[in-house]
Amino acid sequence: MAQPPVAVPLPHRGVMDISGEDAVSFLNGITSNDVQRVNAETAIWSAFLTPQGKFLHEFMVAQAPDGALWLDCEAERLEHLRKRLSLYKLRSRATMTDRSEELAVVALLGERALGLLDLPALEGFTRPFGEGVAFTDPRLGQLGARAVLPRATMEQTLREAGFAVSDDVSAYDKLRLGLGVPDGSRDLEVERATLIESGFDELHGIDWDKGCFLGQELTARMKYRGLAKKRLVPVTIEGPMPEPGTAIRRGGKSAGTLRSAVDGVGLALMRLDQLDEGQTPDLEAGEAQLTAHKPAWGNF
């Protein structure tokens, strides 16, 4: 008998509620994706940048059952996100509230997960689920689905839907790392990473038609002038697991930097000229040998 799809609560993710009549226009004016697209059937992935176009925060945006916006964001950096967003709120009628104690973010893994939820493999497609919402991962349908649920009823809701509940976050990490998908500041260096080198364009994290957003100038220049010299890509690792931030070298020369990794697979910010060298395990990070792979969705 086939194993049921797995639901993995993600303790490193939190939930911010943004409500009020200006919530959508406020968030839309400063973040990389079109928040006006968010409704009961659509969720998005977006980023908040410095004015110079460098990464500060990434988050998913879904519509709550009461019509507010729910931001699935990094739990430990949620207060930093709230404070930085507040700098741009001005007279906007919007209230930002940390709902992490009562709401949980859950990864629902695999194609069968989408079937149980009656979700298509269409990035961002959303349906009500229990007392919360579930949506196909807005970055890549192969990642399965995501849900925001009340903690008090989360396990019951998941089990009644046919999911096995697991606390093995590495199952989620191995899947996303193998697909080359970043997750917050574990993979995106704060105030240094850019959206183009981090895959936001291909992974549906930028809307080029929505109008201005904070940091748009650098982001657009890197895209249209082809200025990206590095890209975040999946790597397989043989040998002792290096620490995040370990330098990657080829023949003694700098080739990139390792970001997050688990069980022999990771993400690395690699120089593009080193990716053209071929996919052989001749990269070194600490005492490990690495092979870099261009993700199937990568347009570079």
N, C-alpha and C positions, 0 to 999 in steps of 0.2 A: 504494500500500500504506500502510495506516495506521501512524503512528509508534507505537512501543511506549510503554507508560506509563513515567513517569520516577521514578527513585529519587534523592532528594537528601539526602546526609548533612548533618547539621546540626551544624557545629563549635561553635556557641554553646551546645549542650546537652550535659550530662554525665549520668552514671549513678551513683547511690548505691544500694548494696546494703544492705538492712536484714534481718538474719537473727536467728534465736533464737526460742525458744518464745513470747516475749511481743511479738514484732515487730508483729503485727497489732493487738493491744489497745493497745499503747503509742502507735502512730501514730494509731489510730482515736480515742483520747481527746482529741487536741489539734488535729486538722485538720478541715476543713469538710465532707468527704465521708465516706461509710461505707466504711472500709477493709475491713470484714468481708465486703463484697460481692466483693472481689478474689479471683479464683480462676483456674484454667487457661482459663476461657472468658470472663472479664470483667476489663476494666481500667477505671480511673476517672481523672478529673481532680479535683484537690483543691488547697486553699490552706492555708497556715500564717500566722496573723495575730498581731499584738500582742494583749496582753490587752484593749486598748482597741478592738479590731476593725479595725485598719488593716493593710493588706497588707504582708507580709514576703516570702513565696515562693509560687510556684505550681509544681505538678509533676503528672505523670501517674504512676500507680501500676499496675504489672503484676506478675503472678506469674512469677518466673524458673523455668526448667526444674527447678531443684533445690528449689523451694518457697519460696525467699526472696522478698522484695519488691524490685523494681527501681523506683527513682524516676528518671524522666526529668525533669531539672531544669536550671537555668541553670548552665553549666560554671564561669563565673568567680565565681559566688556559692555554689558547692556547699559549700565549707568553712564559710562563714558559716551556711548551712542546718544543717550537721552540728552546729556548736557551739550554735546556738540550740535545736535539738531535744534536744541533750544536757542542757540545763538542766532538762528535764522528764522525763528517763528514770528518775531516781531508782533504785529497785531493780529496774526492769524488766529481764528477761533478753533484751536485744536488742543487737546489734552493728551499727554503721554504718560502711560501708567505701566509699571512693571507687573506683569501678571504671572510671572514664572512660578510662584508658590502654588498657584491653583491650576495652571495649565502646563501640559507636557507636550514636547515635540517628539514624534515617533517616526522612524524610518520603517517602511513596509516594503520588504525586499522581494524582487522578482516579478516576472510577467504574470504569474498566477495571483500575485497580490493585486494587480490591477483588475484581474477578472473578478475576484471576490468583491471588489469595491465598485464594480461596473464602471471602471475608468478606462478610456482608450489610452494607447501609448502616445498620446498627444501632450507635449510638454505644457504643464500648467492647468490642464483640464481639472475642474473642481466639482465636488459634490458634497452635500451635507453628510456627516458621519457621526452617529451618536449625538452628543451635545456639542460637537465641534465640526471640523471640516477635514476632508481628505482631498489630496490633489496629486496628479501625476507630477513627478519631480520636474520643476520648470526648467532645469538645466539640460536634462537628458532622460528620455523615457526609459532607457535601459537601467536606470537607477531605481525603478519601481515608483513607489508613491511615498507621500509624506502626509502626516496627520498632526493636527493640533487638537488635543482632547483635555477635558477636565481630569485632573489626577485622580479624583475620588472615584470616577467610574471608568477610567481608562482600561484597566485589565478586563473588566467585564465586557466592555464594548468590543475590544479586540478579539477576545475568545469567542464571543457570540457570533462575530463575523467570520470565524474560521481560522484565525491566526494563532500560531504558537508564539508566546511572549518570551523573549530572551533578553538578558542583560549583556550579551556579548557584542559590545560596540565594535569590536574588531571585524565582525562579519560585514557591517556596513562600511567600515573604513577600507577593507580589502577590495570590496566591490568598486567604490568610487575611485580609489587610488589606481586600480587596474584600468579604469576607464579614463583616467587623466583629469578628474574633476576636483577642484580645490574646495577647501572647507575652512573659511575664516582665516584668522591670523596664524593658524598652524601652517598654512601654505602660502599666504600672502603677507609679505613683510610690510608692517604698518609704516606709512609715510615714505615707502620706497617702491612698492610694487605698482605696476600700471595695469589697466584693464586689458589692453591689447595683448600684452605678453602673458597674461593670466587666463586667456581663453574666454573672456566675457562676451566677446563679439559672437563667436560661434555657439556659445552656450546660452544664448538668448538673454544676456544680462544687460544689453544696451539697446535703446531705441533711438535710431538716427533721425527719425522724423518728428519726435516729440517737441523739439525746441531745445532751448538752452538748459544745461544743468551744471552744477558746480564741478569744475575740473574738465569741462567739455573740450576746451581748446586743445590741451595736450592730447587728450584721447583721440580727437578727430585728426589731429596732425599725424599721430603715430599710425593711424589706420590708412589715411589717404596718401601719405608720403612714404609708407612702408618703412618707418623708422625703427620698428622693433628689432633689436639685435639678439634678444633672448626670448625663450618661450618656456612655459611650465609644461612638463611632459612626464608621463609615467616612466618609471625605471624598475627593472628587476634587480635584486640584490643577492649576491652570493657571498657568504662569509658573515662575519660578525656585523650586526646591525649598527651602522654609524648613527651618531646623534644628529638631530635636526640642526641645520646650519653648517654641517661638515662640508668643507670644500671638495669638489669633484675635479679630478685631474686626468689628463691623458698625456702620457709621455712626459710627465713633469710639468705640463702647462695647464693653466686654469681652464676648465671646461664648463663649470657651473657650480651650483650649491644645492645640497639636499634639503628638502623641506620635511614634511611628515612622512613616516614610513611605518609599516607593520608587516610582520611575517613575510619578509622577502620581497615586498612591493612598496614603492613609494612614489613621491612626486619630487621632481628636481627642476630648478630653474636653470636651463641649459643654453649656452651660446648656440645660435643657429648654425654657425659654421662648424661646430662640433657635431651637430645632428647629421650633417651631410657626410660625415665620415663613415657611416654605415652602422648597422645594428649588431655589433659584436661586443663581447664583454671585456673591452679594453679600457674601460673607465675605472678609476680608483677613487674610493672615499674611505679614508682611514685604512683598515685592513681588508675591506670588502671590494669585490669587483662588481661593476654595474653595467647594465645594458640599457640604453635609452630607446624609447619607442615613440614614434609620432602617433598620437591618438587618432582613431578612425575618423573622428569629427574634425580634426585639425585642418585648417586651411592655410598651411604654411609649408 
